[in-house]
């Protein structure tokens, strides 16, 4: 099913759930070895999305996830709270931070 929807390689049963779960496990191990905190940035669904989006390539998915974490940290995304957006000026500031 995944191979048809996402145009993934179809040889060697590489698109079944067991294989994808194995790749997710490899990706988690790789992220955890860099920094265990990195795992908290992603849900199970996010791991699956990154693996599938990178055509089942663990190294490419890993690089994309590291880039995502780096971007979040550079923009201080985790420090933003919904209560911070009480005023219009704060909303404009957030837009400026995210888009630049």
C-alpha positions as CSV (number, residue, x, y, z in Angstrom):
1,X,0.0,0.0,0.0
2,X,2.7,2.5,1.0
3,X,4.7,1.8,-2.2
4,X,1.7,2.8,-4.4
5,X,0.7,5.9,-2.5
6,X,4.2,7.3,-1.9
7,X,6.0,5.8,-5.0
8,X,8.4,3.9,-2.8
9,X,10.7,1.0,-3.8
10,X,8.8,-2.2,-4.0
11,X,11.5,-4.9,-4.0
12,X,12.2,-7.2,-1.0
13,X,9.0,-6.3,0.9
14,X,10.5,-3.0,2.0
15,X,7.2,-1.3,2.3
16,X,5.5,-3.6,4.8
17,X,4.8,-2.3,8.3
18,X,7.4,-4.5,9.9
19,X,10.2,-3.2,7.7
20,X,9.1,0.5,8.2
21,X,9.0,-0.2,12.0
22,X,12.5,-1.6,11.8
23,X,13.6,1.6,10.0
24,X,11.9,3.8,12.6
25,X,13.7,1.8,15.3
26,X,17.1,2.5,13.6
27,X,16.2,6.2,13.3
28,X,15.3,6.4,17.0
29,X,18.6,4.7,17.9
30,X,20.5,7.1,15.8
31,X,18.8,10.2,17.3
32,X,19.1,8.8,20.8
33,X,22.8,8.3,20.4
34,X,23.2,12.0,19.5
35,X,21.0,13.3,22.2
36,X,18.2,11.5,24.1
37,X,16.2,14.7,24.3
38,X,15.8,14.7,20.5
39,X,13.3,11.8,20.7
40,X,10.9,14.0,22.6
41,X,10.4,16.2,19.6
42,X,8.7,13.5,17.6
43,X,5.6,11.3,17.8
44,X,5.5,7.8,16.3
45,X,3.5,9.3,13.4
46,X,6.3,11.9,12.8
47,X,8.9,9.2,12.7
48,X,6.9,7.3,10.1
49,X,6.3,10.5,8.0
50,X,10.0,11.4,8.0
51,X,11.0,7.8,6.9
52,X,8.4,7.7,4.2
53,X,9.1,11.2,2.9
54,X,12.7,10.3,2.5
55,X,11.9,7.1,0.5
56,X,12.8,4.8,3.4
57,X,16.3,6.2,3.7
58,X,17.3,6.3,7.4
59,X,20.2,8.6,6.9
60,X,18.2,11.2,4.9
61,X,15.4,11.0,7.5
62,X,17.9,11.5,10.2
63,X,19.4,14.6,8.5
64,X,15.9,16.1,8.0
65,X,15.0,15.5,11.6
66,X,18.2,17.2,12.8
67,X,17.5,20.1,10.5
68,X,14.0,20.3,11.9
69,X,15.3,20.4,15.5
70,X,18.0,22.9,14.6
71,X,15.3,25.2,13.1
72,X,13.1,24.9,16.1
73,X,16.0,25.8,18.4
74,X,17.2,28.7,16.2
75,X,13.7,30.2,16.2
76,X,13.0,29.5,19.9
77,X,9.8,27.7,18.9
78,X,9.7,25.8,22.2
79,X,9.6,29.0,24.2
80,X,6.5,30.3,22.5
81,X,3.3,29.8,24.5
82,X,-0.2,30.4,23.3
83,X,-0.7,32.9,26.1
84,X,2.1,35.0,24.6
85,X,-0.3,36.0,21.7
86,X,-2.7,38.1,23.7
87,X,-1.8,41.2,21.7
88,X,-1.6,41.8,18.0
89,X,1.9,43.1,18.2
90,X,3.1,39.8,19.6
91,X,1.4,38.0,16.7
92,X,3.2,40.2,14.2
93,X,6.5,39.6,16.0
94,X,6.0,35.8,15.8
95,X,5.2,36.0,12.1
96,X,8.4,38.0,11.5
97,X,10.5,35.5,13.5
98,X,9.1,32.5,11.6
99,X,9.2,33.9,8.1
100,X,12.7,35.4,8.3
